Structures are given as C-alpha cells and as structure tokens.
C-alpha cells in the first residue's frame, strides 16, 4: 500500500456526514483531519493553517466562508473540493441561476428582489402563489410561501426590518409544488437521487427539515439535467435540487457541501465510499 495522503475536512463541526467521511477515508489510503473553519486565519499564501495537506474538502455550512476559504487555499497552491469557482456560484442563488441559464440548464422563472419596488414588480409579473427566498442561505431557512397578494407586503416587512443589508437580497419565484428531487453527485457520477415531499404543517420539502423521502431512481431526464449542471460547474461533490415540471426538471439550487443522510437512507447509496474513492483518484 502506498503512502497515506492527507486531506483537511474544513467545517464548523463534525456532524453525522463528516464523521462517516472521516471513518471511510483509511480504506482509500487517506487521512481526513477535521479543521475548524472558524480558526484558520488564512491570508498570505505562506499562512500555516492548511500547509502540508494534499487537498482540502470544504464542508462549511456558512454561506460565506466556503468560497473565501477555497479562494485563499487555491492561492496557496492547495487544491480544494469543490473548486472556489464552484463554491462561490453555489453560495449565491442568483449568480448560480445566471450561470446555469447561460449554460442552457433549465432553472425556474424568478426575479431578483433588492427593494420593495422590486418586490412590487416581481409580484405583478409572477402573481401568487410565489416563494420568497434569500439569495444567500440554505437548509430551507427564511424561505417563505406567499399564497395571497394581500399578505405579501406584511411578509416583506420582515425582510426590510430584520435582515442585514446583504441578507435582504432575495428571489421571488413561482411555487412549483410540494415535492423536489435531491441528487447526490460525486465527481461526475449521480450516486443517488431521492424525492422529498413536504408533510404536516410545513410546506417546505427540504431534506434538512425531515420531510418524507423515497428513492427516485435514475430518471433519464434527471440524469441529463445533472450532467449539464456538472458541465457548468465542473466535477465535484454536489447536492443538486430539482423540481419536476411538465417541461422536464428545473434546477432549484446546488449545494456545495450537501448533507446526504436522507438520500443515503432512501437509496442505500454509500456516499462516504464514493467520496473517498473520488478523492483517492484525484490525488493519484
């Protein structure tokens, strides 16, 4: 067996997914060390925080840290998973949709809202029911379903009054129903796909909210869409969220540090081994 290669797993904590990734790594000749993303102090290329690692696997849950850390690590000559370019795109829903649309990947109709005047115009062009979601954020947080026009501005009051400046950037999009498909991609391979359905009192179908899920198989239209996303972002480790429409799947968002517990449970996919194998191949 060859020399053990080392990788830094950069995250704010070791949760279920990170623990399994660390445990799976030795089978692929890897040592995966957790490095807290709150204590790196990166900057000059000679900063010591990540020196000596063969690669960096970034799983920052923050919607600002991951891209910044990847940018500075790459500047110091350390390859990152995912690339800084891909992470920056995934962190910004508006930028991601622009990139995907330019590449010919279908995305939902949407409007960027930076002010109440934007919000008025968006509602005129996309009448309720619509979804209001932050440009920066994840795990279904602050995503709001607006069913009726007469409550829309009361909802927007909270955006204006409680959000900090950059957090006020939002998207308005049509409500496309209570089901979505989460696709786990490693490298270029679709490792597993699960359909999530909202249930109970919460309309959202985000995997982090514990909604019902089932194996979605490898639908050819889904595979084609996922392949197009990877073509646009480059190979990596992604959670690609899709909505089904009469015209085929559309890409809702792409997560650069995806949780995979629900997809693994629904499909039986061994995601940690897929990641370990992919990192091993990249470092060979």
Secondary structure, 3 states (H helix, E strand, C coil): CCCCEEEEEEECCCCHHHHHHHHHHHHHCEEEEEEECCCCCCCCCCCCCCCCCCEEEECCCCCCHHHHHHHHHHHCCCEEECCHHHHHHHHCHHHHHHHHHHCCCCECCEEEECCHHHHHHHHHHCCCCEEEEECCCCCCCCCEEECCHHHHHHHHHHHHHHCCHHHHCEEEEECCCCEEEEEEEEECEEEEEEEEECECCECCCCHHHCCEEEECCCCHHHHHHHHHHHHHHCCEEEEEEEECCCCCCEEEEEECCCCCHHHHHHHCCCHHHHHHHHHHHHHC
